[in-house]
Amino acid sequence: MLSRVADAIYWLNRYIERAENVARFVDVNLTLMLDMPTGQLEQWEPLVMTTGDLPLFQSRYGQASPEAVIQFLTFDESYPNSILSCLRSARENARSIREIISSEMWEQVNSFYLMLQEAAKSQPLTSPNAFFAEVKLASHLFAGVMHATMTHNEGWHFGQIGRYLERADKTTRMLDVKYFILLPAVSFVGSALDELQWIALLKSASAYEMYRKRGAHRIVPQGVAEFLILDREFPRSIQYCLLQAERSLQTITGTLPGTWRDPVERVLGRLRSELDYLTIEEIMQRGLHEFLDDLQKRMNDIDSKIFETFFALSPISASAPLDTQTIAQTQSLMV
């Protein structure tokens, strides 16, 4: 497979998943505001803070009002991680590989993008919760269409890796929203408000029903964190996402489970295996925020190693002799 095709499929899926997760990200705060006591100050600045783009936001919008934060994270075309920008980038990646993806995938990406454009024209949003629910549904439709209409070859597996790495990263950030936003004071720990906030977080990750069906009788922070980080069967847990990404990577490389040949296989396999033997007690003892922050850095490293291993074009030494086959392979990568 050409490196440019693999790169486009990888980022097509990352951008679609990022758009969905930003919608979930904002929805955490919107839902929580409904349960906040009357007079409780709405905290929107920490929502931007957890994206790592607070200085950029402040330079453009100043004070973090609900309208400004929603505009920045959803419709700001100059902000590369806004939902609209993600869909524009996803559409461009899909356009560049029209001959590889199915027509149904292309149509879904287009419909998704046009829906965002129409919503951007009719600001402000009359029903933000309904809009973000529509964004999440459109992302689910794309994933379903891709699964059902695209051959499950190397390209499909690159898409899976992109989707699951993005999902794992955003799950860490949604948990960080709880760390930064949901507890205005230590005295709220264990209170009814604290439980309502953890429920809102689970619902924003579409995890509330599955958490309950797992046999949990109470919503406790340690139990929620364990479910979203270490559960091996729930599709949005970090452990599940890394397992699926590793399986797709091994399918692409042909490497046997438990072994590695490339740097990306090593860093991904090491992180996944560490989570296999980690307990929630160890995570809490270390500090949830510190653990999540380290996870985000390590997943960024995995992304860098994927680029270096599969997508980057290495310069060819002028002194090295090239045979006809090598020249042909090099030219195919540069198409």
Secondary structure, 3 states (H helix, E strand, C coil): CCHHHHHHHHHHHHHHHHHHHHHHHHHHHHHHHHHCCCCCCCCCHHHHHCCCCHHHHHHHHCCCCHHHHHHHHHCCCCCCCCHHHHHHHHHHHHHHCCCCCCHHHHHHHHHHHHHHHHHHHCCCCCCHHHHHHHHHHHHHHHHHHHHHHCCCCHHHHHHHHHHHHHHHHHHHHHHHHHHHHHCCCHHHCCCHHHHHHHHHHHHHCCCHHHHHHCCCCCCCHHHHHHHHHHCCCCCCCHHHHHHHHHHHHHHHHCCCCCCCCCHHHHHHHHHHHHHHCCCHHHHHHHCHHHHHHHHHHHHHHHHHHHHHHHHCCCCCCCCCCCCHHHHHHHHHHCC
